[in-house]
Amino acid sequence: MAEWCAVTGIGQTKHGARRGDVSIAGLVREAATRALEDAEMTWRDIEAMVIGKAPDMFEGVMMPELYLADALGAVGKPIIRVHTAGSVGGSTAVVATHLIHSGVHERVLTLAFEKQSESDTMWALSSRLPFAPPIVAGAGGYFAPHVRAYIRRSGAPAHVGMEVAVKDRLNALRNPYAHLHMEGINLEMVAASPMLWDPIRYLEACPSSDGACAMVLTNEANAGRAPKPPAWVLGTAMRSEPVMAYGRDQVNPQAGRDCAADVYREAGITNPRKDIDVAEIYVPFSWYEPMWLENLGFASQNEGWKLVDDGVTAFAGEMPINPSGGVLSSNPIGASGMLRFAEAAMQVRGQAGEHQINDAKVALGHAYGGGSQYFAMWVVGSEKP
Amino acid sequence: MRDVAVVSFAQSTSFAPDPLRNEVELLLPVMNEAVERSGIPKKEIGFTVSGSCDYLAGAPFSFVSALDAVGAWPPIIESHVEMDGAWALYEAWVRLQVSDIDSALVYAFGKSSIGDTNEILTLQHDPYYVAPLWPDPVSIAALQARALLESDGYSESDLANIVARSHKSAMSNSSAQRTSETSVEQLLSAPYTVSPLREHDCPPVSDGAAAVVLATADLARRISERPAWIAGIDHRIDSHSLGARDLTSSPSAALAARNAGANQGPVDVAELHAQFSHEELILRRAIGLDNGTAFNPSGGPLCANPIMATGLIRIGEAASRIMDGSASRAVAHASSGPCLQQNLVCVLEARDG
């Protein structure tokens, strides 16, 4: 590795069901200009861009980086478009770190977005492939059986999913950018919400959001001149596994465990629960918090739900998870992974405002996608490695 | 920078529309061939990255099932760009600069025949002001060709010459879809598709895949007698607004070529991602290539155009000329977007020792 990489600017949009006040270009500029302002940079300072989003049918624009080149000041510059399913926001950031680590560039803008209101995500996820059996289930229908399998394996009581749903929505009240601000949310409200895909209730599912997130990444020399404390990238990792493989466990996927092992090794983390102060993990349906706690090594197998039930993952808990409110409170799909990475960086920079965790020095950002088969992670820290 | 070389390349044996095979089936033999030729055991390849486009398949996550062709089990370190495979190769080159990995598999696939590319590619335009007009790619290319013919002293014969040369070159490429020995006069007697472009000035509809294996210096020397070293690689983008661009030039291709060092030595071979005949004229000038260079000896995209793999194939074809000893220095070019909006230039060379 030729260079260390640091996050010196972060920006995100106000996320919402329908950002009808802006075009796609306007949405990405809102995040990008905030990241540049945070880094006290201008478009001119940026050498290259890495942009990510989930399937193009979510907006109905094919390879939108072409159309966005002007809005992102990319004319005359390199721009790469990453797409790794739901993990894309995370992998986009990882690809951008490689441009810095390699020494190819010194200042890179990375950005991810989704403007779901331009199209219909459920439709886009339900199209029938000419050669494949139709699933036509959307994401909730796809993941519900895995959640059921988790509950059966672990013996977790039914209220654990609802506890996550309440916790993340309470956290979102501290985050001005969050899509959902549900004052007074409680277990009774979640329990009374309609059952969508048994056992996932309406209020245990993520919203459908428009939103974007952007980060300025620099090498060490540029980070030294940054106006605010940088977040240092201590480790990155990406892992993928196929749709079909004998022995594949979609509840506790091997690719997730391997990805966590990779990123912990790189970041020098031996005991994640002790070494990591706060984590932003990709939880689109409430039960994925305990499932990923196990997959990421914060809890042993079938024990993740106990951390939730004991309040360990709450805002004031010993291992806070998703203090921003997480994917359950804002889900601009392509950006959701980058938001996890960015929120982790905000925590170690001490820039998380009302959802700042005290003394957060090391944080994990996590994203997953596909049928629980694409994983991207990074560990960031307040201290230069 | 670490030295990185292309050590193997494979592509579909035919790019004709193939109604019987899906993307995974198109990809599998090609990927296996590239890996076998590299001599690196598949499980030892450090990084895998691909390029493809959901809109061609008409379904989200079309690249996900391709992972089954890779056999990504146990899980692999992997990435994907929604771009031509040439940009996947760029990502791999960058990844190899981060020194923990020594080899990478890059692949791309496109099955254009299951949709109507003339409709689908209109969706690349500005969704608010341009795409609603449904500007098809041939009409957009014809605007560019017309601008070129009217401003630079080129004639339709220059376009026909490029087509005649490409079709003839393609006769030595067993994968090519279009091959012929046709005179310029014959070509000019064909009717226009969209003036000034005729059917042969436009690319065929193709299905297929390509794969390249990259290796860093020590490994490349160990497994390959004559690796095709990447001497420089860069990519740039122009404005999306066709009205804001001088369509007769390609500043992004010129800048990428300069940054990649295309002119720091003689160029024996150039494989250009010119999907329409007139684009070759623009690219030659932008990259700074003269008649001492053999252009598209494979026949180029006019003879086979598996969208999303076409650019990667240019790099593979150029590298093949280095690896087989018929060239010492080659330029490969890939493009994306309407009227050559985004361009990548990769300079490949042979090295002694």
Boltz contact constraints between the chains, C-beta under 6 A:
constraints:
  - contact:
      token1: [A, 1]
      token2: [B, 98]
      max_distance: 6.0
  - contact:
      token1: [A, 55]
      token2: [B, 54]
      max_distance: 6.0
  - contact:
      token1: [A, 55]
      token2: [B, 60]
      max_distance: 6.0
  - contact:
      token1: [A, 56]
      token2: [B, 54]
      max_distance: 6.0
  - contact:
      token1: [A, 56]
      token2: [B, 55]
      max_distance: 6.0
  - contact:
      token1: [A, 57]
      token2: [B, 60]
      max_distance: 6.0
  - contact:
      token1: [A, 61]
      token2: [B, 127]
      max_distance: 6.0
  - contact:
      token1: [A, 62]
      token2: [B, 55]
      max_distance: 6.0
  - contact:
      token1: [A, 62]
      token2: [B, 123]
      max_distance: 6.0
  - contact:
      token1: [A, 62]
      token2: [B, 124]
      max_distance: 6.0
  - contact:
      token1: [A, 63]
      token2: [B, 82]
      max_distance: 6.0
  - contact:
      token1: [A, 63]
      token2: [B, 124]
      max_distance: 6.0
  - contact:
      token1: [A, 66]
      token2: [B, 124]
      max_distance: 6.0
  - contact:
      token1: [A, 66]
      token2: [B, 240]
      max_distance: 6.0
  - contact:
      token1: [A, 66]
      token2: [B, 337]
      max_distance: 6.0
  - contact:
      token1: [A, 66]
      token2: [B, 341]
      max_distance: 6.0
  - contact:
      token1: [A, 67]
      token2: [B, 126]
      max_distance: 6.0
  - contact:
      token1: [A, 67]
      token2: [B, 240]
      max_distance: 6.0
  - contact:
      token1: [A, 69]
      token2: [B, 237]
      max_distance: 6.0
  - contact:
      token1: [A, 69]
      token2: [B, 240]
      max_distance: 6.0
  - contact:
      token1: [A, 70]
      token2: [B, 239]
      max_distance: 6.0
  - contact:
      token1: [A, 70]
      token2: [B, 240]
      max_distance: 6.0
  - contact:
      token1: [A, 74]
      token2: [B, 237]
      max_distance: 6.0
  - contact:
      token1: [A, 75]
      token2: [B, 239]
      max_distance: 6.0
  - contact:
      token1: [A, 76]
      token2: [B, 236]
      max_distance: 6.0
  - contact:
      token1: [A, 78]
      token2: [B, 235]
      max_distance: 6.0
  - contact:
      token1: [A, 79]
      token2: [B, 237]
      max_distance: 6.0
  - contact:
      token1: [A, 80]
      token2: [B, 87]
      max_distance: 6.0
  - contact:
      token1: [A, 81]
      token2: [B, 81]
      max_distance: 6.0
  - contact:
      token1: [A, 81]
      token2: [B, 82]
      max_distance: 6.0
  - contact:
      token1: [A, 81]
      token2: [B, 83]
      max_distance: 6.0
  - contact:
      token1: [A, 82]
      token2: [B, 81]
      max_distance: 6.0
  - contact:
      token1: [A, 83]
      token2: [B, 80]
      max_distance: 6.0
  - contact:
      token1: [A, 83]
      token2: [B, 82]
      max_distance: 6.0
  - contact:
      token1: [A, 84]
      token2: [B, 80]
      max_distance: 6.0
  - contact:
      token1: [A, 85]
      token2: [B, 61]
      max_distance: 6.0
  - contact:
      token1: [A, 91]
      token2: [B, 79]
      max_distance: 6.0
  - contact:
      token1: [A, 98]
      token2: [B, 94]
      max_distance: 6.0
  - contact:
      token1: [A, 98]
      token2: [B, 95]
      max_distance: 6.0
  - contact:
      token1: [A, 98]
      token2: [B, 98]
      max_distance: 6.0
  - contact:
      token1: [A, 99]
      token2: [B, 94]
      max_distance: 6.0
  - contact:
      token1: [A, 101]
      token2: [B, 98]
      max_distance: 6.0
  - contact:
      token1: [A, 102]
      token2: [B, 94]
      max_distance: 6.0
  - contact:
      token1: [A, 102]
      token2: [B, 97]
      max_distance: 6.0
  - contact:
      token1: [A, 102]
      token2: [B, 98]
      max_distance: 6.0
  - contact:
      token1: [A, 104]
      token2: [B, 94]
      max_distance: 6.0
  - contact:
      token1: [A, 124]
      token2: [B, 60]
      max_distance: 6.0
  - contact:
      token1: [A, 127]
      token2: [B, 59]
      max_distance: 6.0
  - contact:
      token1: [A, 129]
      token2: [B, 59]
      max_distance: 6.0
  - contact:
      token1: [A, 131]
      token2: [B, 22]
      max_distance: 6.0
  - contact:
      token1: [A, 238]
      token2: [B, 77]
      max_distance: 6.0
  - contact:
      token1: [A, 239]
      token2: [B, 75]
      max_distance: 6.0
  - contact:
      token1: [A, 240]
      token2: [B, 67]
      max_distance: 6.0
  - contact:
      token1: [A, 240]
      token2: [B, 72]
      max_distance: 6.0
  - contact:
      token1: [A, 240]
      token2: [B, 76]
      max_distance: 6.0
  - contact:
      token1: [A, 240]
      token2: [B, 78]
      max_distance: 6.0
  - contact:
      token1: [A, 241]
      token2: [B, 72]
      max_distance: 6.0
  - contact:
      token1: [A, 241]
      token2: [B, 75]
      max_distance: 6.0
  - contact:
      token1: [A, 242]
      token2: [B, 67]
      max_distance: 6.0
  - contact:
      token1: [A, 242]
      token2: [B, 68]
      max_distance: 6.0
  - contact:
      token1: [A, 242]
      token2: [B, 72]
      max_distance: 6.0
  - contact:
      token1: [A, 242]
      token2: [B, 73]
      max_distance: 6.0
  - contact:
      token1: [A, 243]
      token2: [B, 65]
      max_distance: 6.0
  - contact:
      token1: [A, 243]
      token2: [B, 68]
      max_distance: 6.0
  - contact:
      token1: [A, 244]
      token2: [B, 68]
      max_distance: 6.0
  - contact:
      token1: [A, 245]
      token2: [B, 73]
      max_distance: 6.0
  - contact:
      token1: [A, 254]
      token2: [B, 75]
      max_distance: 6.0
  - contact:
      token1: [A, 255]
      token2: [B, 75]
      max_distance: 6.0
  - contact:
      token1: [A, 258]
      token2: [B, 75]
      max_distance: 6.0
  - contact:
      token1: [A, 370]
      token2: [B, 64]
      max_distance: 6.0
